[in-house]
């Protein structure tokens, strides 16, 4: 992918999501997720559950609410995740949906605050 397109796609998303947050939540708009980082070991763990030729990673989009907030000790940080967008990685053969809990992972590093 051309880096110019990469940057344009990101900018389009950020403009859209900031506008949507303001339109929906007004003065209570939150700073939305810009990216989620997963380490290599996490991705390799999922890939190990798939067929070497037909396997891959399926990415789902989601949004945290009170019932789905990440399991972190920092209560303030946890509260700030309410309403934030997230991605869920799933081990998948030929684009099939996961059938077991071991096939899905959430809890990457969020930007913000973990931007690099």
C-alpha positions as CSV (number, residue, x, y, z in Angstrom):
1,X,0.0,0.0,0.0
2,X,1.2,3.5,-0.8
3,X,2.0,5.4,2.4
4,X,0.1,8.4,1.0
5,X,-3.1,6.2,0.9
6,X,-2.3,4.8,4.4
7,X,-2.2,8.3,5.8
8,X,-5.3,9.4,3.9
9,X,-7.3,6.4,5.2
10,X,-6.3,7.2,8.7
11,X,-7.1,10.9,8.4
12,X,-10.5,10.1,6.9
13,X,-11.3,7.8,9.8
14,X,-10.1,10.3,12.4
15,X,-12.2,13.1,10.9
16,X,-15.3,10.9,10.6
17,X,-15.0,9.5,14.1
18,X,-14.4,12.9,15.8
19,X,-17.4,14.4,14.0
20,X,-19.6,11.4,14.9
21,X,-18.5,11.6,18.6
22,X,-19.4,15.3,18.7
23,X,-22.7,14.8,16.9
24,X,-23.8,11.9,19.1
25,X,-22.3,12.8,22.5
26,X,-21.9,16.6,22.3
27,X,-19.8,18.0,25.1
28,X,-19.4,14.4,26.5
29,X,-17.6,13.2,23.3
30,X,-14.7,10.9,24.0
31,X,-11.4,10.7,22.3
32,X,-11.8,7.6,20.1
33,X,-9.4,4.7,19.4
34,X,-7.0,5.5,16.6
35,X,-5.2,2.2,16.6
36,X,-4.7,-1.1,18.5
37,X,-1.4,-2.9,18.7
38,X,-1.0,-6.6,19.2
39,X,2.4,-8.2,19.8
40,X,3.9,-10.9,17.6
41,X,3.4,-13.7,20.1
42,X,-0.4,-13.0,20.3
43,X,-0.7,-13.1,16.5
44,X,1.4,-16.2,16.2
45,X,-0.7,-17.9,19.0
46,X,-3.8,-17.3,16.9
47,X,-2.1,-18.4,13.6
48,X,-1.0,-21.6,15.3
49,X,-4.7,-22.5,15.6
50,X,-5.2,-22.3,11.9
51,X,-4.5,-24.4,8.8
52,X,-1.0,-23.5,7.4
53,X,-2.4,-23.0,3.9
54,X,-6.0,-21.8,4.5
55,X,-5.6,-20.0,7.8
56,X,-5.3,-16.4,8.7
57,X,-6.6,-13.7,11.1
58,X,-10.1,-12.3,10.9
59,X,-10.6,-8.9,12.4
60,X,-13.8,-7.8,14.0
61,X,-14.8,-4.3,15.1
62,X,-16.4,-3.7,18.4
63,X,-17.2,-1.1,21.0
64,X,-16.7,-1.4,24.8
65,X,-19.6,-0.9,27.2
66,X,-19.8,-1.5,30.9
67,X,-20.2,-5.3,30.5
68,X,-17.2,-5.6,28.1
69,X,-14.6,-3.3,29.6
70,X,-11.0,-4.7,29.5
71,X,-9.8,-6.5,32.7
72,X,-7.3,-3.9,33.9
73,X,-6.5,-2.9,37.5
74,X,-6.4,0.9,36.9
75,X,-10.1,1.9,37.6
76,X,-9.7,5.3,36.0
77,X,-8.2,3.9,32.8
78,X,-10.8,1.2,32.7
79,X,-13.6,3.8,33.0
80,X,-12.1,5.8,30.1
81,X,-12.5,2.7,27.8
82,X,-16.3,2.8,28.0
83,X,-17.5,3.7,24.5
84,X,-14.2,3.2,22.9
85,X,-13.9,1.3,19.6
86,X,-11.8,-1.9,19.6
87,X,-10.8,-4.8,17.4
88,X,-11.0,-8.4,18.1
89,X,-8.6,-10.8,16.4
90,X,-9.8,-14.3,15.5
91,X,-8.1,-17.4,14.2
92,X,-9.9,-18.3,11.0
93,X,-9.6,-20.8,8.2
94,X,-11.0,-19.6,4.9
95,X,-12.7,-16.6,6.5
96,X,-14.9,-18.7,8.8
97,X,-16.2,-17.3,12.1
98,X,-14.6,-18.5,15.3
99,X,-16.3,-21.4,17.2
100,X,-14.3,-21.4,20.5
101,X,-13.1,-18.8,23.0
102,X,-9.5,-19.8,22.4
103,X,-9.8,-18.5,18.8
104,X,-10.5,-14.9,19.8
105,X,-8.3,-12.2,21.4
106,X,-9.0,-8.7,22.5
107,X,-6.8,-6.5,24.8
108,X,-4.2,-5.0,22.5
109,X,-2.6,-1.7,23.3
110,X,-4.8,1.3,22.6
111,X,-3.9,4.6,21.0
112,X,-4.5,6.8,22.7
113,X,-3.0,6.6,25.3
114,X,-0.3,4.1,24.0
115,X,0.6,5.8,20.7
116,X,4.0,5.3,19.2
